[in-house]
Structures are given as C-alpha cells and as structure tokens.
Amino acid sequence: MNNGSPMNCARPGRLTWSGPWRSPTGPITMSAASVIQRATLVPVAISPYLWPPLPVAMAISTLGEFAQGRVILNVSVGNILNLGESGVEPVKPIRIMREYVEVLRALWAGQPVTHAGALHKLRGAKMVFDQGRQYPIYIASTGPQMLKLAGEIADGVLLSAGLTLASTRRCLDFAQGGVQAKGRDPAAVRTCSLINCKVSQDGAAAKTSMLRKLAFLFRSWGHAENIKASGLDIDHQAIIGAHARHDFEGAVRQLPLEAANVFAIAGTPAQCRTRLDEYLAVGLDEFVIEVSGNAEERKLALELVSDVARR
C-alpha cells in the first residue's frame, strides 16, 4: 500500500477499496481484483472528457469478471485544472454526464447502441460479454447542478475531500433535490464523501501534516465558497497565487492549524473518531478515507475504519 495513495471506504458491514488508477483495468486495479475476496472495487474517478464510454464499459465489465461483480463505477467531470492543462474544455457538463451514464447502461444491457451525443458517437456498438449485468454508477461532484443530476439518475453520489460539515450538508441537499424531483426512493442513491484523515498518537503533528493536503486541494477556485463558509481567516487568493508561482510551502503557510479539523479529520485516534462521527451524522452512507503516514499511523487509520464498519 503506497503511502498516501490508496483509499479505504467503509460502511456498516462492508469495506470498499479504491485508488487513483490511470486506467479502470490498469495493473493495480486488476491485481487488487484478483486477490481481494470481499471488497468492492471503485475506480475513482473516470471523466467522460478523457474516456469514451465503450472502452470504459468494457473495462468495468472485465474488472467485474475478476471481482465477481463487486465493482462500482465512479464518474466525474474531472479536475478542471488538470483538464485545462491537458487542453480539454469541459463544455456542456450536465448534458455530457447524462448521456455518458445512459450510454454506459445501454452498453451493459448487451444491445447494439447507436448514439449521436454532444461529445461521443457510437455506431451500433455492442458488448458480447457480461451482457445484462449493470454496475452501479456514482457521480462525483460538489456542483449544485451536477449533484441534482446525480440524485436524478445515479446510484450514488461522491463528494470531494476538503469539505466542511456545512458544505457537506449543502451538497447532500442538492442531491436530495434531484431525488425528489424524479420521485425516487432516497435509499436508492448512496451518499459518500472523500475525507482526508490523518491519525497519530501525536495529534498536533497530524494536524500540521494535514495542512499540506489541504493546501494542495485549495489550489482551485472550486473551493471558494467552501472556504468562505468555514469562517476561518484564509486568504484563498493567496493560496492560488502561491501555486501559480509553484510555491507550495507558501500555500501551506496560508492555512491556520485549526483548518485541519474544519476541512478534514486529524488528530489522535479518539479525536478522529469523534470527528468522523460528526461527518456521518450529516447523512453520509459511506466515507472514503485516505490511509497515509508511517506504518503505525496507517494501522491506526485502518483500525478506525474497521471499527466504524463493524457498527
């Protein structure tokens, strides 16, 4: 398990393992599928602007064969900064995402698919294996319109890391609005959130370490309202400016220590357990926790996840 890379997701009675794969059927993904017997695999997150639907549908079905169906597909517009650096402009995101989900499900149904969408085209594409098996699709976002769409059509919603409790509640309300608009059963849409977590017997050191993760997350204007709502004295523009100068340490210095437990979970095992319960209390069904640090700290984080999953 690489330090700071894999993610552990849990809910009562289940452990779900996911990670930052470059491909839904990359070597790490397939290796995990071949050795993990009970966990559900969740590639996070596949962007329609970078991955056409047909190879994604085929990749998830291939992964599902190895993992005996224990696969969830997480889709997202993607990181706007990274897309821009790749020369990709995410135009018409709501329409693109709606079409992407519809086409994926049509392909898994095993019938020929003809599609003339705003971004992707299919001309009678048909999958000839794993026909009829539908895989759950979660939409990752913090945007109001995309979250509403998730509530309307997705099997689950995944929120970004670095959100305050208030921002988490607001995002869940947007998704719930989509559920209500379509008259869906709220239980049909799982609610999940990425949560940065640093557990250590040295609580102060854990919080200091967490600031570095938050400084990286806040390099985007997408967190502007989230930061403003925190009530903390944080110069977001200064953080973005420091990143523009490639001055990461300067970005870290803009964050007060208390930010560690406003936008994330950091501290001793007892402190982290209390904070995690607060996140779950806002209405999350599942949480996705980063397991990082030295061997002892990773062990403490996994014990925290396992304890909550057993409840």
Secondary structure, DSSP 8 states (H G I E B T S, - for coil): --TT--EEEEETTEEEEE---SSTT-HHHHHHHHH-SS-EE----B-TTTS-HHHHHHHHHHHHHHTTT-B-EEEE---HHHHHHTT----SHHHHHHHHHHHHHHHHTTS-EEEE-SS-EEEEE---SSTT----EEEE--SHHHHHHHHHH-SEEEE-TT--HHHHHHHHHHHHHHHHHTT--GGGSEEEEEE-EEE-SSHHHHHHHHHHHHHHHTTSGGGHHHHHHH-----HHHHHHHHHTT-HHHHHTTS-GGGGGTSSEEESHHHHHHHHHHHHHTT-SEEEEE--SSHHHHHHHHHHHHHHHT-
